[in-house]
Amino acid sequence: MQTVEQNLSEFVDSLRQEWKLMWRSRLEDKVRAESIADKTYDRLFVDRGLILFATREFKPPDFQEILKQHLTPDEAERINPNPVRGGIRKFIREYITVQNISRLRRKEEIRATLEYMKQHQHLKHGGKGWLHFSLSQT
């Protein structure tokens, strides 16, 4: 059982290295504002010339989806947890750490203070804007 787990983690590590290499060696097209794959990455299901990143309405390739194509969804989630769902660090940050409560209270106090200051500021020139008048009477 241990060897299967080790082989699986080694496979994911090599896949992750290839993923990093793909993003480091991409071609930048500054005219079209997009990034293009410079070569074919068979294990990542990326062909040469595939657009990896573009500026508008574009969904880049997702490492989690690639893992799910190679492995079962349960194995992929166990080996590489989805950051949106979170893992042990997110659990600790949200439920165990006590600092969050005091930090939220401090933020609320700061917001209340800023709102109070905005409401009670002196108006520029008595609220009438810039005064334009001439000293000579004609």
N, C-alpha and C positions, 0 to 999 in steps of 0.2 A: 504494500500500500504506500509505503514511504517513497519508493522509487517512482511510482506513477505520479505522485504529488510533486516530486522533484523534477521529473521530465516535463510535467505540465508547467511548472514555474519557469524552467529553463526555456521552454518554447515561448512563453509569454514575454520573457525578458528579451529573447532574440527578436521577437516581433516588435517589441517596444523600441529596440535599438534601430531596427529598420524604419520604424515610424519617425523617429527623431532624425535619421539620415535623410528621409524623404523631405521633411520640412526644412532642414538646413540647406539642402542642395537644390531647392526649387529655383526656377527661373522667374525673375520679376519682369513683368511687362508693364512699364510705367505709363505707356500710352493708353492702354485699356484698363489700367489699375487692377491687375489680377496677377496671381501667382500660378505657375504652370509646372507640372511634374516634368523633370528633366529626363527620366528614364522609366522603364516599366518595373513595377514592384508587384510581382505575381501574388505573393502572400498577403499583400494589402489590398488586392483587387484594384490597383491603380495602373492605368496604361500611360504610356508616354504621351504628353500633350494634354492630359486631363487637367482641368482647371481646379486648383486646390483651394484658392481663396479669391473672392471678388468682392467689390465694394457694396453692391446693392442686391438685395433679395437672393442671397446665395447660401446654400447649406453646405459647409465644408464636410469632408469625410470625417467620420466619428470612429475613434479607436474602439469604443465599446461595441459598436455595430460590427466591426471587423472581427472582434473576438467572438461575438455571438455566431458569426458565420463559420468560424473554425471549431468552436466548442459548443457545448450545450449552454443555454442561457443561465442555468444554475451555476455551472462551472465558471463561466465568464464573470458572473456577479461575485462569486467567492474569491476568484483570483484578483480581479480588478474591480472593486466596488465603484458604482457610478457615483460621481461627486454630488450629483443632484440629490440622490437618496441619502448620501452621507454614510459615514462609517463610525468608528469608535471615537475619532476626534470630534466629529460633529455632535455625537451624543454627549461627550464630556463637556463641550463648550455650551450646549444648550441646557443640560439637566444637572450637571454636577457642579460646575463652577458657580460660586456664590457671587463673584464680581459682577455678573450681569445685572443683578437686581440693583446694586448700588450705582452701577454705571447708568442704568436707565433712569433712576431717580435724579442723578446729576444732570442728565440730558434734559429731563423735564424741567428742572429748576432753571437751567440756562435758557431754555425756550421761553419760559414764563418771564424771566428777567428781560430778555430781548423784546418780547411783545410789550411789556410795560414801558421800556425805554422808547420804543417806536411811537407809542401813544402819547407820551408825555415829553416829547422833544419840543424845543422852542421853534417856532415857525420863522422862516427866513423873512425878515422885514415885516413882521407882524402878519404874515399870511397873505400879503398883497403882492408878492413877487417883487421884482426890481422896480424901484420908483424912478420915474423919469420926469424931471421937471427942470425948468430953466430958472436961473436966478435973476435973469433980466426980465423986467416987465415991459412988454411992448404992446 
